Amino acid sequence: MVKDSFHKIKLLQRIRRTPTVESFRFTSDDKIKFYSGQFLKIIFDEEDLNNKELNKYLSFSNSPLRNYIEVTKRLSQSEFSKRLKSLNIDDYLLIQAPLGNCIFKEEYKKIAFLIGGIGITPVISIVEYIVDRNLDTEVVVFYSNRTSEDIPFKEELDNWQASNSNIKVIYTLGNIDKELLIREFKYFTERIFFIFGPPKMVEAMVELCAQLGISKDNTKTETFLGY
């Protein structure tokens, strides 16, 4: 596993994903190595690294093979979001990276994601890496959102599944439930399930996997805290 350390990064580009979601692309003088599925900590308060209001964790939302790093956030009225909104091109930030152990491995030949809303960010990192490496991994993404107008990365997901028969995305504006999974799958036991999101969502999806007989070893989770 790549060990985390502190890095200075410079803002290259801002990309509006939906009316409420924005991506921020950065470059770094030193190559930041990470695995798909990992995350970083953005640090606005360098004097107090434990400041939970201004220093927060965000997932990488790009393949490790790209020549930039990207994070994506649903922007709110929080102080952290306000700091992100105020960033200008060429501004520098301090980050701690990489962090997290819920990662994709190329030995995983069949994977599925149970995801809601902004939990899609590490999924994008993983699927983009699979596309970049031209892997034959079979991917199914169950992706729940509140409205059809506010689905981050829908264009990218649609393009990937249109060009790669191994990638399938199932969108839902309701909950991901047992009936939905049974309708899409005949066999569960051979597939690795990734779950990213806030605590209650992760707990619900872990319980769902248990009900379907998916082993704990095949259930990979990362809980988003403090965002």
NUDOFI-646190 format. One record per residue (C-alpha): residue number from 1; residue in one letter; chain; y, x, z negated. Coordinates in steps of 0.05 Angstrom, whole numbers. Each point is the difference from the previous one (the first is absolute). Layout:
BEGIN
{rec NUM, A, A, {Y, X, Z}}
...
***
This chain:
BEGIN
{rec 1, M, A, {0, 0, 0}}
{rec 2, V, A, {70, 24, 18}}
{rec 3, K, A, {40, 15, -63}}
{rec 4, D, A, {67, -34, -9}}
{rec 5, S, A, {65, 38, -4}}
{rec 6, F, A, {75, -12, 9}}
{rec 7, H, A, {33, 1, 68}}
{rec 8, K, A, {69, -10, 29}}
{rec 9, I, A, {0, -47, 60}}
{rec 10, K, A, {54, -19, 50}}
{rec 11, L, A, {10, -70, 29}}
{rec 12, L, A, {-12, -3, 75}}
{rec 13, Q, A, {-2, -73, 16}}
{rec 14, R, A, {1, -71, -29}}
{rec 15, I, A, {-42, -55, 32}}
{rec 16, R, A, {9, -74, -15}}
{rec 17, R, A, {-70, -30, -3}}
{rec 18, T, A, {19, -71, -21}}
{rec 19, P, A, {63, -33, -28}}
{rec 20, T, A, {-19, 27, -69}}
{rec 21, V, A, {-42, 62, 14}}
{rec 22, E, A, {24, 68, 24}}
{rec 23, S, A, {-35, 66, 14}}
{rec 24, F, A, {31, 68, -14}}
{rec 25, R, A, {-23, 61, 39}}
{rec 26, F, A, {12, 70, -27}}
{rec 27, T, A, {-12, 72, 19}}
{rec 28, S, A, {-14, 59, -46}}
{rec 29, D, A, {7, 75, 8}}
{rec 30, D, A, {-68, 9, -31}}
{rec 31, K, A, {-59, -38, 28}}
{rec 32, I, A, {-20, -55, -48}}
{rec 33, K, A, {-75, -9, 4}}
{rec 34, F, A, {-30, -66, -22}}
{rec 35, Y, A, {-59, -45, 14}}
{rec 36, S, A, {5, -70, 29}}
{rec 37, G, A, {5, -49, -58}}
{rec 38, Q, A, {41, 45, -46}}
{rec 39, F, A, {70, -11, -26}}
{rec 40, L, A, {61, 38, -24}}
{rec 41, K, A, {54, -6, -53}}
{rec 42, I, A, {72, -5, 22}}
{rec 43, I, A, {47, 30, -51}}
{rec 44, F, A, {73, -22, -2}}
{rec 45, D, A, {9, 23, -72}}
{rec 46, E, A, {-18, 74, -1}}
{rec 47, E, A, {24, 8, -71}}
{rec 48, D, A, {-49, -51, -28}}
{rec 49, L, A, {-64, 0, 40}}
{rec 50, N, A, {-26, -57, -43}}
{rec 51, N, A, {56, -47, 19}}
{rec 52, K, A, {-41, -59, 25}}
{rec 53, E, A, {60, -37, 27}}
{rec 54, L, A, {22, 55, 49}}
{rec 55, N, A, {-65, 39, 11}}
{rec 56, K, A, {-55, -41, 32}}
{rec 57, Y, A, {-66, 7, 37}}
{rec 58, L, A, {-7, -19, 74}}
{rec 59, S, A, {-59, 9, 46}}
{rec 60, F, A, {1, 42, 62}}
{rec 61, S, A, {4, -48, 59}}
{rec 62, N, A, {-17, 50, 54}}
{rec 63, S, A, {-59, 41, 23}}
{rec 64, P, A, {-4, 70, -31}}
{rec 65, L, A, {-3, 27, 71}}
{rec 66, R, A, {72, -21, 16}}
{rec 67, N, A, {57, 51, -4}}
{rec 68, Y, A, {38, -42, -51}}
{rec 69, I, A, {-14, -39, -62}}
{rec 70, E, A, {17, -74, -8}}
{rec 71, V, A, {6, -48, -57}}
{rec 72, T, A, {12, -75, 5}}
{rec 73, K, A, {31, -47, -51}}
{rec 74, R, A, {15, -74, -7}}
{rec 75, L, A, {72, 8, -20}}
{rec 76, S, A, {27, -40, -59}}
{rec 77, Q, A, {61, 2, -46}}
{rec 78, S, A, {-31, 52, -45}}
{rec 79, E, A, {37, 65, -13}}
{rec 80, F, A, {-55, 38, 36}}
{rec 81, S, A, {6, -43, 62}}
{rec 82, K, A, {76, 7, -1}}
{rec 83, R, A, {-8, 76, 0}}
{rec 84, L, A, {-47, -4, 59}}
{rec 85, K, A, {48, -46, 37}}
{rec 86, S, A, {57, 50, -11}}
{rec 87, L, A, {-38, 58, 32}}
{rec 88, N, A, {32, 30, 62}}
{rec 89, I, A, {-33, 41, 55}}
{rec 90, D, A, {-8, 73, -22}}
{rec 91, D, A, {5, -18, -74}}
{rec 92, Y, A, {-50, 38, -44}}
{rec 93, L, A, {-48, -28, -52}}
{rec 94, L, A, {-47, 30, -51}}
{rec 95, I, A, {-71, -25, 1}}
{rec 96, Q, A, {-65, 15, -35}}
{rec 97, A, A, {-59, -1, 47}}
{rec 98, P, A, {-56, -13, 14}}
{rec 99, L, A, {-27, -47, -53}}
{rec 100, G, A, {-60, -47, -4}}
{rec 101, N, A, {-75, 3, 11}}
{rec 102, C, A, {-12, -64, 40}}
{rec 103, I, A, {-7, 34, 67}}
{rec 104, F, A, {-35, -9, 66}}
{rec 105, K, A, {-57, 47, 18}}
{rec 106, E, A, {-25, 9, 71}}
{rec 107, E, A, {-72, -11, -24}}
{rec 108, Y, A, {19, -74, -12}}
{rec 109, K, A, {-24, -33, 64}}
{rec 110, K, A, {14, -73, -20}}
{rec 111, I, A, {60, -18, -42}}
{rec 112, A, A, {39, -62, -19}}
{rec 113, F, A, {67, -12, -33}}
{rec 114, L, A, {19, -58, -45}}
{rec 115, I, A, {76, 3, 1}}
{rec 116, G, A, {62, -41, -15}}
{rec 117, G, A, {72, 12, 22}}
{rec 118, I, A, {27, 71, -11}}
{rec 119, G, A, {-70, 23, -21}}
{rec 120, I, A, {-10, 13, 74}}
{rec 121, T, A, {36, 68, -4}}
{rec 122, P, A, {-60, 44, -17}}
{rec 123, V, A, {-42, -40, 49}}
{rec 124, I, A, {48, 20, 55}}
{rec 125, S, A, {-9, 73, -20}}
{rec 126, I, A, {-76, -7, 4}}
{rec 127, V, A, {-4, -40, 65}}
{rec 128, E, A, {52, 43, 35}}
{rec 129, Y, A, {-42, 62, -20}}
{rec 130, I, A, {-63, -33, 28}}
{rec 131, V, A, {38, -13, 65}}
{rec 132, D, A, {30, 70, 2}}
{rec 133, R, A, {-69, 31, -9}}
{rec 134, N, A, {-33, -49, 48}}
{rec 135, L, A, {-54, -14, -52}}
{rec 136, D, A, {-53, -53, 11}}
{rec 137, T, A, {10, -31, -69}}
{rec 138, E, A, {-7, -75, -1}}
{rec 139, V, A, {62, -30, -33}}
{rec 140, V, A, {14, -70, -24}}
{rec 141, V, A, {67, -17, -33}}
{rec 142, F, A, {8, -64, -39}}
{rec 143, Y, A, {76, -6, -7}}
{rec 144, S, A, {34, -55, -40}}
{rec 145, N, A, {75, -15, 3}}
{rec 146, R, A, {46, -55, -24}}
{rec 147, T, A, {31, -16, 68}}
{rec 148, S, A, {-15, 16, 73}}
{rec 149, E, A, {71, 29, 8}}
{rec 150, D, A, {-8, 52, -53}}
{rec 151, I, A, {-62, 40, 17}}
{rec 152, P, A, {12, 76, -4}}
{rec 153, F, A, {-32, 42, 56}}
{rec 154, K, A, {-26, -60, 38}}
{rec 155, E, A, {19, 31, 67}}
{rec 156, E, A, {-37, 65, -16}}
{rec 157, L, A, {-62, -37, -25}}
{rec 158, D, A, {-1, -46, 61}}
{rec 159, N, A, {6, 60, 47}}
{rec 160, W, A, {-56, 38, -34}}
{rec 161, Q, A, {-49, -58, 2}}
{rec 162, A, A, {19, -15, 72}}
{rec 163, S, A, {-16, 71, 22}}
{rec 164, N, A, {-60, 14, -47}}
{rec 165, S, A, {-59, -47, -4}}
{rec 166, N, A, {-20, 30, -67}}
{rec 167, I, A, {64, -25, -33}}
{rec 168, K, A, {7, -73, -21}}
{rec 169, V, A, {57, -32, -39}}
{rec 170, I, A, {-6, -69, -32}}
{rec 171, Y, A, {68, -28, -21}}
{rec 172, T, A, {5, -55, -51}}
{rec 173, L, A, {58, -35, -33}}
{rec 174, G, A, {-45, -22, -56}}
{rec 175, N, A, {-44, 36, -50}}
{rec 176, I, A, {-56, 46, 22}}
{rec 177, D, A, {-61, -37, -27}}
{rec 178, K, A, {-75, 0, 1}}
{rec 179, E, A, {-5, -50, 58}}
{rec 180, L, A, {45, 43, 44}}
{rec 181, L, A, {-42, 63, -10}}
{rec 182, I, A, {-66, -37, 9}}
{rec 183, R, A, {26, -29, 65}}
{rec 184, E, A, {17, 69, 27}}
{rec 185, F, A, {-59, 40, -27}}
{rec 186, K, A, {-75, -8, 0}}
{rec 187, Y, A, {-13, 64, -39}}
{rec 188, F, A, {43, 30, -55}}
{rec 189, T, A, {-42, 54, -33}}
{rec 190, E, A, {9, 54, 52}}
{rec 191, R, A, {76, -5, 2}}
{rec 192, I, A, {53, 37, -42}}
{rec 193, F, A, {54, -48, -26}}
{rec 194, F, A, {70, 26, -14}}
{rec 195, I, A, {47, -41, -45}}
{rec 196, F, A, {73, 20, -9}}
{rec 197, G, A, {53, -41, -35}}
{rec 198, P, A, {29, -25, -66}}
{rec 199, P, A, {-46, -6, -60}}
{rec 200, K, A, {-16, -75, 4}}
{rec 201, M, A, {-15, 3, 74}}
{rec 202, V, A, {-45, 61, -9}}
{rec 203, E, A, {-37, -34, -57}}
{rec 204, A, A, {-11, -63, 40}}
{rec 205, M, A, {-27, 38, 60}}
{rec 206, V, A, {-45, 44, -43}}
{rec 207, E, A, {-29, -64, -30}}
{rec 208, L, A, {-9, -29, 70}}
{rec 209, C, A, {-38, 62, 22}}
{rec 210, A, A, {-45, -5, -62}}
{rec 211, Q, A, {-15, -73, 18}}
{rec 212, L, A, {-22, 22, 69}}
{rec 213, G, A, {-46, 53, -28}}
{rec 214, I, A, {42, 59, 24}}
{rec 215, S, A, {-16, 60, -45}}
{rec 216, K, A, {54, 34, -42}}
{rec 217, D, A, {-14, 64, 39}}
{rec 218, N, A, {20, -35, 64}}
{rec 219, T, A, {63, -30, -30}}
{rec 220, K, A, {60, 48, 2}}
{rec 221, T, A, {64, -22, -35}}
{rec 222, E, A, {71, 23, -12}}
{rec 223, T, A, {47, -41, -44}}
{rec 224, F, A, {74, -1, 17}}
{rec 225, L, A, {42, 5, -63}}
{rec 226, G, A, {74, -6, -12}}
{rec 227, Y, A, {23, -18, 69}}
***
